[in-house]
């Protein structure tokens, strides 16, 4: 029995213009009111998506969000962490050396702010993120010695294609590398993805992955699509995601594909 619905944002729940259609919002609000858990899963911090949480009514004491692609499970209203994990400054040394050798930018994120690495090529991540987070330009040697959520390279898509082709076996073993957007490549802890955070949240409620339905379209959604009892790929999703999914939405993200699928699966509640 599906008790939790996990949703990626970009090109999944969101239209290409970064808004939630009223059809998607109304459908999810009705399911939430009926007792189905609705969980947004994103690489962003919670403050950056607060408007979406309010639009969906996900502001009760029992509502949680998966942020930083699984590294932080956070209670929506209190902002208290249910689970948190990540990487140390030392863990990022091989990635910093790789970026330095090839002239790539790098931003390293903890759970509160972003550190554009000042001794590398300038990054465009701040311009792309458009989120209420502090950006503190810092040389790698001066980074604080505490827990970080991830690192990102934000640059032109063809440059990131080159980055991916140059990744060494060591880097692939050290990090879980995912392309969350055409111009953003993310470096997470080797065992980290959205499925990790969702597993922790399911355990909190006394459930397992058979109780999960997950929607996604891109590389950073693959783990939760595979793990979910019902993994649903967007019609506009990448071929690898579609191949791994149990089902596919009947329409794209710009045509309320999430709502269209949910209306089929939860006809008894949504009729």
Residue pairs with C-beta under 8 A, 6 or more apart in sequence:
1 211
2 36
2 211
2 212
2 213
2 229
2 230
2 265
3 36
3 37
3 205
3 207
3 211
3 212
4 36
4 37
4 38
4 39
4 198
4 201
4 202
4 205
4 207
4 211
4 212
4 213
5 28
5 31
5 36
5 37
5 38
5 39
5 212
5 213
5 214
5 215
5 262
6 39
6 40
6 41
6 66
6 194
6 198
6 212
6 213
6 214
6 215
6 224
6 228
7 13
7 28
7 38
7 39
7 40
7 41
7 214
7 215
7 258
8 41
8 42
8 194
8 215
8 216
8 217
8 218
8 220
8 221
9 40
9 41
9 42
9 44
9 49
9 52
10 18
10 180
10 181
10 217
10 218
11 217
11 218
11 234
11 236
11 237
11 253
12 215
12 216
12 217
12 221
12 234
12 237
12 253
12 258
13 20
13 24
13 40
13 52
13 215
13 253
13 258
14 20
14 52
14 253
15 21
15 253
15 254
16 253
16 254
20 52
20 55
20 56
21 256
21 259
23 256
23 259
24 256
24 258
24 259
25 55
25 56
26 259
27 256
27 258
27 259
27 262
27 263
27 270
28 38
28 56
28 258
28 259
28 262
29 56
29 57
30 269
30 270
31 38
31 262
31 266
31 269
31 270
32 38
32 56
32 57
32 58
33 57
34 269
36 266
36 269
37 62
37 63
37 64
37 205
38 56
38 58
38 63
39 64
39 65
39 66
39 198
39 201
40 49
40 52
40 53
40 56
40 58
40 65
40 66
41 65
41 66
41 69
41 70
41 194
41 197
41 198
41 214
41 216
41 221
41 224
42 48
42 49
42 65
42 66
42 67
42 69
43 67
43 68
43 69
43 150
43 180
43 184
43 186
43 220
44 67
44 68
44 129
44 131
45 67
45 68
45 111
45 112
45 131
45 133
46 53
46 65
46 67
46 74
46 76
46 79
47 131
47 132
47 133
48 129
48 131
48 132
48 133
49 65
53 59
53 63
53 65
53 76
58 65
58 76
59 76
59 77
60 76
60 77
61 75
61 77
61 78
63 75
63 76
63 77
64 73
64 74
64 75
64 76
64 82
64 201
64 204
65 73
65 74
65 76
66 72
66 73
66 194
66 197
66 198
66 201
67 73
67 74
67 197
68 86
68 109
68 111
68 149
68 150
69 150
69 178
69 180
69 186
69 188
69 192
69 193
69 194
69 197
69 220
70 188
70 192
70 193
70 194
70 195
70 196
70 197
70 198
70 223
71 84
71 85
71 86
71 111
71 149
71 150
71 188
71 189
71 192
71 196
71 197
72 81
72 83
72 84
72 111
72 149
72 197
73 81
73 82
73 83
73 84
73 197
73 200
73 201
74 80
74 81
74 82
75 81
75 82
82 200
82 201
82 204
83 197
83 200
83 201
84 111
84 147
85 147
85 189
85 192
85 196
86 110
86 111
86 147
86 148
86 149
86 150
86 189
86 192
87 147
87 148
87 149
87 150
87 151
87 188
87 189
88 145
88 146
88 147
88 148
89 143
89 144
89 145
89 146
89 148
91 148
91 174
91 189
92 108
92 140
92 143
92 148
92 151
92 187
94 170
94 171
94 174
95 106
95 151
95 171
95 174
95 175
95 187
96 106
96 117
96 120
96 140
98 104
98 166
98 167
98 168
98 171
99 105
99 106
99 117
99 120
99 121
99 153
100 119
100 120
102 163
102 166
103 120
103 121
104 120
104 121
104 153
104 155
104 159
104 163
105 116
105 117
105 120
105 121
105 122
105 123
105 124
105 125
105 153
105 154
105 155
106 116
106 117
106 120
106 123
106 151
106 152
106 153
107 114
107 115
107 116
107 117
107 123
107 125
107 126
107 151
107 152
107 153
107 154
108 114
108 115
108 117
108 143
108 148
108 150
108 151
109 115
109 133
109 148
109 149
109 150
109 151
109 152
110 144
110 146
110 147
110 148
110 149
111 147
111 149
112 133
112 134
113 133
113 134
113 135
113 136
114 125
114 126
114 129
114 133
114 134
114 135
114 136
115 135
115 136
115 137
115 138
115 143
116 122
116 123
116 125
116 126
116 135
116 136
116 137
116 138
117 123
117 138
117 139
117 140
118 137
118 138
118 139
119 139
119 140
119 141
120 140
123 153
123 154
123 155
124 154
124 155
124 183
125 152
125 154
125 184
126 135
128 154
128 181
128 183
128 184
150 186
150 187
150 188
150 192
151 186
151 187
152 184
152 185
152 186
152 187
153 160
153 163
153 184
153 185
153 187
154 183
154 184
154 185
155 183
156 183
157 182
157 183
160 179
160 182
160 183
160 184
160 185
163 185
164 177
164 179
164 185
167 177
171 177
173 190
174 190
175 187
175 188
175 189
175 190
176 187
176 188
176 189
176 190
176 191
176 192
176 193
177 185
177 186
177 187
177 188
178 185
178 186
178 188
178 193
178 218
178 219
178 220
178 222
179 185
179 186
179 218
179 219
179 220
180 186
180 218
180 219
180 220
181 218
186 220
193 220
193 222
193 223
193 224
194 214
194 220
194 221
194 223
194 224
195 209
195 223
195 224
195 226
195 227
196 223
198 209
198 212
198 214
198 224
198 227
199 209
199 227
202 208
202 209
202 211
202 212
209 227
209 228
209 229
210 229
211 229
212 224
212 227
212 228
212 229
212 230
213 228
213 229
213 230
213 231
213 232
213 265
214 221
214 224
214 225
214 227
214 228
214 230
214 231
214 232
215 221
215 232
215 233
215 234
215 249
215 258
215 261
216 222
216 224
216 225
216 231
216 232
216 233
216 234
216 237
216 241
217 233
217 234
217 236
217 237
217 238
217 241
217 253
218 237
218 238
218 241
219 238
219 240
219 241
221 241
222 240
222 241
222 244
224 231
225 231
225 232
225 233
225 241
225 244
225 245
226 244
228 246
230 246
230 247
230 265
231 244
231 245
231 246
231 247
232 245
232 246
232 247
232 248
232 249
232 261
233 241
233 242
233 244
233 245
233 247
233 248
233 249
234 241
234 248
234 249
234 252
234 253
234 257
234 258
235 248
235 249
235 250
235 251
235 252
235 257
236 252
236 253
236 254
236 257
237 245
237 248
242 248
247 261
249 257
249 258
249 260
249 261
250 257
250 260
250 261
250 264
251 257
251 260
262 270
263 270
